[in-house]
Every structure is written in C-alpha cells, then in structure tokens.
Amino acid sequence: MEESICRIELEIEDKTYIAKVQTDMGGPREYQSKRFDRLLTQLMTELQAEFEPDF
C-alpha cells in the first residue's frame, strides 16, 4: 500500500521559482529562489532533514 508523505507544487512567477510544500510533520510552507537549482537544493535539504531518521 502506498502512502503519500509529501505534496510539492512547483511554480514560476515573475522570474522567481516557487516550491509549495506540505507534509504532515512540517505543515504547509513555501520556498522561493531566482535560480531553479538553488530552489531544488534548498527543498532537498529541508525534506531530507525532516524525513531522515534520528540514530
């Protein structure tokens, strides 16, 4: 059985990339960047920190 753990919407507005993210743990939030690669890096870092198990 699949379980959705995260919802991500990617948009562009006035040359700014926007990622709208929602998770059960972190709730809704938004990230913005003029560069798409930086937006993806920030998004990956935040989600990895949220979902990575604590050992």
Helices and strands as residue ranges (DSSP letters): E 6-13, E 16-23, E 27-33, H 36-51
